[in-house]
Structures are given as structure tokens and as C-alpha cells.
Amino acid sequence: MLSMPWWIYLVVAGIIFSGYMTVRTAAREREIDEAMIEKEGEIYMERIREERKRRQQAKSL
């Protein structure tokens, strides 16, 4: 194993590091996307609640 040139070890280490960073970044992006979707869903639900409240007030008049 020591018969290979030293730069090959650097290349392999770079490939492994790159793979690790790709997986880590993908997981972080997924978390960010889920948080954004949850926030948008909450905004949508709030609009629905306000619309229901408005319609109930209009009915009672």
C-alpha cells in the first residue's frame, strides 16, 4: 500500500471529504426546506382561520 505515490492518498482523501460534505449539505438543505414548507403551511392555515372567522361574523350580522 505504501508503494503508491503520496498524491493518490490526497486524491482519495479529497473524494471521501467531498462525499461527506455532499451528504451533510443535502441534509441541511432538507431541514431548511422542511422549515420553509412548515412556515408557508402555517401562513396558509392562518388565512383559512381568518376567512372562517370573517364568514362567521358576516353570518351573524
Secondary structure, DSSP 8 states (H G I E B T S, - for coil): -TTS-HHHHHHHHHHHHHHHHHHHHHHHHHHHHHHHHHHHHHHHHHHHHHHHHHHHHHHH-
